Amino acid sequence: MSLTVGVVGCGNISRFHFSGLEKAGARVKWVCDLSEKTAEPWAKKFGARWTADFRPIVEDPEVRLVDVTAILPAHKPVCLAAIRAGKAVICEKTLAETADDALEIVKLAEEKKTIFYTSYMKRFIPAVEQAKALLPSLGRIVTTHIRAHQCWGDLWEAAPTEGFAHTPPGGMSGLRKSYGGGILVCGGSHILDLIVFLLGRPRTVSAAMHVPEGRDYDLLAAALMETPNGVVHFEALSHPLNRIGFLRDGWDERIEITGTRGRLELFSALWDKPEWKACLLVHTDNATGQAVEYRYAPESPFDRALAFFCANIEKGVQGAQSRFTGYDVDELIATIMKSSSTGQTQAVHWRTGA
Ligand SMILES: NC(=O)c1ccc[n+]([C@@H]2O[C@H](COP(=O)([O-])OP(=O)(O)OC[C@H]3O[C@@H](n4cnc5c(N)ncnc54)[C@H](O)[C@@H]3O)[C@@H](O)[C@H]2O)c1
C-alpha cells in the first residue's frame, strides 16, 4: 500500500518535496495552499484534491503523512493539528517562529510517538554523509570553520524600496513574513543543523549580528561555539559577490573540520540546482600525507531526504533522525540572537533530550 500524503504549501520549495514524494512512490491525495492558482498545477499532476484549509487533510483517515512546505507562521498550527490527528509529519525548516514553539511541537510529537522530521535536507548530501563517516579518522577534533556565504544581491549599501527584502515603515518584509528573518534563519539554520549533526549540541555561544537600520532581518551572523568536539567558528553572510565560491557562482558554503590526525574540507553546491551542481569533499590524512578528493554525481538531497523519511514512515519507525532536529536549530538561533543583543557569551539551555 502506498503512503498517502497531504502537502500543505505549494510555493517555491514544494517542487522539491513533490519530486521526492513522487520518487519515493507516495500518493499525493491532497494539496493545500491559500492560493488555488498556486496549487493547481500540482493538483493536476497528481490528480489530487485542492483545499485552502489544511483541516480536511488532517481529518482524512487515509492520509498517513502531512508534508508542511508552507511559510513559517503556518508550521506550528499545521504540525500540532497533524500530530494530534496521529499523522506522521515532515516540516520544512526552520521549524517554528520561536524556540518555545519548536519545543512545544517536538514535545507533542515525542509524547504521541509521532514520526516527525524537520526537513534539513543538507544532512542527506552524499558529501556530508561521507564527512560524517570519516570523522573518527580525524583523531581529536579541535576546531571547525563553517560558513554559509550566499549571494543575495547588494542589500548592504542601500535599503531596497520594493520586493521581498523591503521593510516598509511599521510593517514587515517578505523575508520576515515568510521565513522569519534574514541570513541566519535562511542560510545559517542549515549549517547550525550540520554543526549538531557532525559535532553535537553546542554548549556555549558568543555571537555578533548585523541588522541594518530600519530593516527587520539580518545580513550577517557570526558566532564562536564550544561543542563536545572542539570549537566552532560559524558565519552566515548575505553578500553581493556573484563570482565567489568553489563553482564561482556566488555560493560559498564550506565546512573545514580539523583534528589531530587530519582535516576534512567540504564545499557545498548551490542548493536549488541539485540536478547539475555537486559538492566536493577533501580529506587530508596526516599519517599518509595524502589528500583524497571525493566527487559526486549531482543529486537532489531533497529526493534522498524524502526517500529516507517515507521509507521510515511506511515501516512505522522514526529511524536515525531525531524528532528534536528542528528544535535544536531554533534553540541555537535564539541563543545566537540573545548573545548578539546582550554582547555576552550564552550557555545554550537545552530543554529536551538530544
Ligand atoms: N530547505 C531549504 O533550503 C529551503 C529553501 C527555501 C525555503 N525553505 C522553507 O520552505 C518554506 C516555504 O518557503 P517557500 O520559499 O516555498 O515560500 P513561498 O512563499 O514560495 O511558498 C509558501 C506557500 O505557502 C502558502 N501558504 C501560506 N500560508 C498557508 C497556510 N496557512 N496554509 C496553506 N498554505 C499556505 C502560500 O500561499 C505559498 O504558496 C519556509 O519554511 C522556508 O523557510 C526551505
The ligand as an SDF file (V2000), in Angstrom:
LIG
                    3D

 44 48  0  0  0  0  0  0  0  0999 V2000
   15.2750   23.7650    2.5880 N   0  0  0  0  0  0  0  0  0  0  0  0
   15.6160   24.9170    2.0490 C   0  0  0  0  0  0  0  0  0  0  0  0
   16.7490   25.1460    1.6410 O   0  0  0  0  0  0  0  0  0  0  0  0
   14.5670   25.9890    1.9190 C   0  0  0  0  0  0  0  0  0  0  0  0
   14.6920   26.9760    0.9440 C   0  0  0  0  0  0  0  0  0  0  0  0
   13.6680   27.9200    0.8070 C   0  0  0  0  0  0  0  0  0  0  0  0
   12.5910   27.8970    1.6750 C   0  0  0  0  0  0  0  0  0  0  0  0
   12.5280   26.9370    2.6490 N   0  0  0  0  0  0  0  0  0  0  0  0
   11.4080   26.8960    3.6000 C   0  0  0  0  0  0  0  0  0  0  0  0
   10.2360   26.4240    2.9270 O   0  0  0  0  0  0  0  0  0  0  0  0
    9.0780   27.0730    3.4590 C   0  0  0  0  0  0  0  0  0  0  0  0
    8.3040   27.7230    2.3120 C   0  0  0  0  0  0  0  0  0  0  0  0
    9.1540   28.6220    1.6410 O   0  0  0  0  0  0  0  0  0  0  0  0
    8.8790   28.9960    0.0940 P   0  0  0  0  0  0  0  0  0  0  0  0
   10.1220   29.6250   -0.3780 O   0  0  0  0  0  0  0  0  0  0  0  0
    8.3280   27.8450   -0.6200 O   0  0  0  0  0  0  0  0  0  0  0  0
    7.7670   30.1120    0.2830 O   0  0  0  0  0  0  0  0  0  0  0  0
    6.6850   30.5450   -0.8060 P   0  0  0  0  0  0  0  0  0  0  0  0
    6.1390   31.8410   -0.3320 O   0  0  0  0  0  0  0  0  0  0  0  0
    7.2120   30.4390   -2.1750 O   0  0  0  0  0  0  0  0  0  0  0  0
    5.5460   29.4300   -0.6560 O   0  0  0  0  0  0  0  0  0  0  0  0
    4.8390   29.2500    0.5170 C   0  0  0  0  0  0  0  0  0  0  0  0
    3.4020   28.8970    0.1720 C   0  0  0  0  0  0  0  0  0  0  0  0
    2.7010   28.7010    1.3980 O   0  0  0  0  0  0  0  0  0  0  0  0
    1.3610   29.1210    1.1670 C   0  0  0  0  0  0  0  0  0  0  0  0
    0.7030   29.3270    2.4510 N   0  0  0  0  0  0  0  0  0  0  0  0
    0.8290   30.3580    3.3270 C   0  0  0  0  0  0  0  0  0  0  0  0
    0.0640   30.1600    4.4140 N   0  0  0  0  0  0  0  0  0  0  0  0
   -0.5630   28.9680    4.2320 C   0  0  0  0  0  0  0  0  0  0  0  0
   -1.4900   28.2150    5.0030 C   0  0  0  0  0  0  0  0  0  0  0  0
   -1.9220   28.6430    6.1890 N   0  0  0  0  0  0  0  0  0  0  0  0
   -1.9450   27.0450    4.5070 N   0  0  0  0  0  0  0  0  0  0  0  0
   -1.5180   26.6010    3.2900 C   0  0  0  0  0  0  0  0  0  0  0  0
   -0.6390   27.2800    2.5110 N   0  0  0  0  0  0  0  0  0  0  0  0
   -0.1680   28.4390    2.9830 C   0  0  0  0  0  0  0  0  0  0  0  0
    1.4970   30.3810    0.3400 C   0  0  0  0  0  0  0  0  0  0  0  0
    0.3020   30.6730   -0.3510 O   0  0  0  0  0  0  0  0  0  0  0  0
    2.6490   29.9960   -0.5920 C   0  0  0  0  0  0  0  0  0  0  0  0
    2.1940   29.4780   -1.8230 O   0  0  0  0  0  0  0  0  0  0  0  0
    9.5650   28.0740    4.5060 C   0  0  0  0  0  0  0  0  0  0  0  0
    9.5000   27.4700    5.7710 O   0  0  0  0  0  0  0  0  0  0  0  0
   11.0400   28.2680    4.1240 C   0  0  0  0  0  0  0  0  0  0  0  0
   11.8690   28.6250    5.2040 O   0  0  0  0  0  0  0  0  0  0  0  0
   13.4880   25.9890    2.7740 C   0  0  0  0  0  0  0  0  0  0  0  0
  1  2  1  0
  2  3  2  0
  2  4  1  0
  4  5  1  0
  4 44  2  0
  5  6  2  0
  6  7  1  0
  7  8  2  0
  8  9  1  0
  8 44  1  0
  9 10  1  0
  9 42  1  0
 10 11  1  0
 11 12  1  0
 11 40  1  0
 12 13  1  0
 13 14  1  0
 14 15  2  0
 14 16  1  0
 14 17  1  0
 17 18  1  0
 18 19  2  0
 18 20  1  0
 18 21  1  0
 21 22  1  0
 22 23  1  0
 23 24  1  0
 23 38  1  0
 24 25  1  0
 25 26  1  0
 25 36  1  0
 26 27  1  0
 26 35  1  0
 27 28  2  0
 28 29  1  0
 29 30  1  0
 29 35  2  0
 30 31  1  0
 30 32  2  0
 32 33  1  0
 33 34  2  0
 34 35  1  0
 36 37  1  0
 36 38  1  0
 38 39  1  0
 40 41  1  0
 40 42  1  0
 42 43  1  0
M  CHG  2   8   1  16  -1
M  END
$$$$
